[in-house]
Amino acid sequence: MSDPKDDRKPDAGVLRFPQSRVRMSGSGEPLKIIGTSQLAGVLGAPSEQTSGHWCSHCRGIWYGYLLEVTCPVCGNRHG
């Protein structure tokens, strides 16, 4: 039984978040792979054990362990 306070239509479909429609400047450019973190290299981590992280300053992806936050190229810690 439906809730009388719920005014959503059951057949409304899926609504997208507005962010999915926003294109950032340079988003048409190919992604750069900027490297692997020093810690992952020292420990000899296989690529299957690393995860990708985005660096907005370098505009590329670097790979490291899950909890690492510092870009190995520029030192950015804010994604």
C-alpha positions in Angstrom: 0.0 0.0 0.0 1.4 3.4 -0.9 1.9 6.2 1.6 -0.6 9.1 1.0 2.1 11.6 1.9 4.4 10.3 -0.9 3.5 12.3 -4.0 6.1 10.7 -6.2 4.7 8.8 -9.2 5.8 5.1 -9.3 6.4 5.3 -13.0 8.6 8.5 -12.9 11.7 6.5 -13.8 15.3 7.2 -12.6 16.3 10.8 -12.2 19.9 11.6 -12.9 22.0 13.9 -10.6 22.7 17.2 -12.3 26.5 16.6 -11.9 26.3 13.8 -14.5 25.4 16.4 -17.2 28.0 19.0 -16.3 31.1 18.9 -18.5 34.2 20.4 -16.9 36.7 22.3 -19.1 39.1 19.9 -20.7 36.9 16.9 -20.2 37.1 16.0 -23.8 40.8 15.6 -23.6 42.2 12.0 -23.1 43.1 11.1 -19.5 46.7 11.1 -18.5 48.3 8.3 -16.4 50.8 10.1 -14.2 52.3 7.1 -12.4 52.4 5.0 -9.3 53.0 6.2 -5.8 56.4 5.7 -4.2 55.0 3.6 -1.4 53.5 1.1 -3.9 56.8 1.0 -5.8 58.8 0.4 -2.6 56.5 -2.4 -1.5 56.4 -3.9 -4.9 52.6 -3.9 -5.1 51.2 -5.6 -8.2 48.8 -3.4 -10.2 45.8 -5.5 -9.0 46.4 -4.2 -5.5 46.5 -0.5 -6.3 43.6 1.8 -6.9 43.3 4.9 -9.1 43.3 8.4 -7.7 42.5 11.6 -9.5 44.8 14.7 -9.3 43.0 17.8 -10.4 46.3 19.8 -10.6 48.0 17.3 -13.0 44.6 16.4 -14.6 45.5 12.8 -14.5 45.2 9.5 -12.7 47.9 8.0 -10.4 47.9 4.6 -8.7 48.6 3.8 -5.1 47.1 2.1 -2.1 43.5 2.8 -1.1 44.3 5.2 1.8 47.1 7.2 0.0 46.1 10.8 -0.8 49.3 12.6 -2.0 49.9 12.8 -5.8 53.3 11.4 -6.6 54.0 14.2 -9.2 52.9 17.5 -7.6 52.1 16.6 -4.0 48.4 17.6 -4.2 46.3 16.1 -1.4 42.9 17.4 -2.4 41.9 15.2 -5.4 
